[in-house]
Amino acid sequence: MNTTKRQKPGNSLRIVFTALTMGLAAATNAGGFVGPDVAVTYEVRSLGTEQGATQLLQRIEGAAQRICAPLDHGTPNSRNNAKGCRQQVTAAAVSKVNHPMLQAAYDSATGVETPMAKLDR
């Protein structure tokens, strides 16, 4: 899977997802899985709010769903493969954006507790 982001005019970024030869897909296609390119665009300034970060996360999850949907053939194994694919694609995109508000929204959605710094006096 390749995930790239490019700086665009107007201070917006574009994330392009490409699913390539994923280990999860090996069980369903011996030659690997080449998925569609899916672009998610956003304005960097929108990440400054919880609502903006949550909306971007939802759009990333939607893109991950579109990329990984071909892995789900209706069997329990294929559903698990598709779920794992969605999780990996989403995590990679959040990591690629590398913004603390998006990371916090992702952590909240996945049940990860963000560590807090402890100040000693």
C-alpha positions in Angstrom: 0.0 0.0 0.0 1.3 3.4 -0.9 -0.1 6.5 0.7 1.2 9.9 -0.4 0.2 13.4 0.3 1.0 16.4 -1.9 0.9 20.1 -1.2 -1.6 21.8 -3.4 -2.3 25.5 -3.9 -4.5 27.1 -1.3 -2.8 25.3 1.6 -4.8 22.0 1.1 -3.4 18.5 1.0 -4.3 15.5 -0.9 -3.9 11.9 0.3 -3.8 9.3 -2.4 -4.4 5.7 -1.3 -3.2 2.8 -3.4 -3.5 -0.7 -2.2 -0.7 -2.8 -3.6 0.1 -6.5 -2.9 -1.2 -6.6 0.6 -0.5 -9.6 2.7 -4.2 -9.7 3.7 -5.2 -10.2 0.1 -2.8 -13.1 -0.5 -5.5 -15.6 0.6 -7.9 -14.4 -2.0 -5.6 -13.7 -4.9 -2.3 -15.4 -5.2 -1.0 -12.7 -7.5 -1.7 -10.0 -4.9 -4.2 -7.2 -4.8 -4.0 -4.0 -6.7 -6.8 -1.7 -5.5 -8.1 1.6 -6.8 -6.4 4.9 -6.2 -8.7 6.9 -3.9 -7.9 10.6 -3.2 -9.1 12.4 0.0 -8.5 16.1 -0.1 -8.8 18.5 2.8 -7.8 21.9 4.0 -5.1 21.9 6.6 -6.8 24.6 8.6 -9.9 22.4 9.0 -7.8 20.1 11.2 -7.5 22.7 13.8 -10.9 21.7 15.2 -12.3 18.5 16.6 -15.1 18.6 14.1 -12.8 19.0 11.1 -10.5 16.2 12.3 -13.4 13.9 12.8 -14.8 14.7 9.4 -11.5 13.9 7.8 -11.2 10.7 9.7 -14.7 9.7 8.4 -13.7 10.5 4.9 -10.5 8.5 5.3 -12.5 5.5 6.6 -14.8 5.8 3.6 -11.9 5.7 1.3 -10.5 2.7 3.1 -13.9 1.0 2.7 -13.8 1.5 -1.0 -10.3 0.3 -1.3 -10.8 -2.9 0.7 -14.4 -3.8 -0.3 -13.2 -6.2 -3.1 -11.6 -8.4 -0.4 -15.0 -9.2 1.2 -16.6 -12.1 -0.6 -19.1 -12.8 2.1 -17.2 -15.5 4.0 -16.0 -15.0 7.6 -12.3 -15.1 6.4 -12.8 -12.6 3.6 -14.7 -10.3 6.0 -11.8 -10.4 8.4 -9.4 -9.7 5.6 -11.4 -6.7 4.5 -11.6 -5.4 8.1 -7.9 -5.8 8.6 -7.3 -4.0 5.3 -9.5 -1.1 6.3 -7.7 -0.8 9.6 -4.3 -0.8 8.0 -5.2 1.7 5.3 -6.9 4.0 7.8 -3.9 3.8 10.2 -1.4 4.5 7.4 -3.4 7.5 6.2 -3.7 9.0 9.7 0.0 8.5 10.1 0.8 10.1 6.8 -1.2 13.2 7.6 0.7 13.4 10.8 -1.6 16.0 12.6 -2.3 15.8 16.4 -6.0 16.5 16.0 -6.5 13.8 13.5 -4.4 11.4 15.6 -6.6 12.2 18.6 -9.8 11.6 16.6 -8.4 8.3 15.4 -7.3 7.2 18.9 -10.7 8.1 20.2 -12.5 6.2 17.5 -10.3 3.1 18.0 -10.4 3.2 21.8 -6.7 4.1 22.3 -6.0 6.3 25.3 -3.7 9.1 24.5 -0.9 9.3 27.2 -0.8 12.5 29.1 2.5 14.0 30.4 3.0 14.0 34.1 4.4 17.1 35.6 6.5 16.8 38.8 6.6 19.7 41.1 
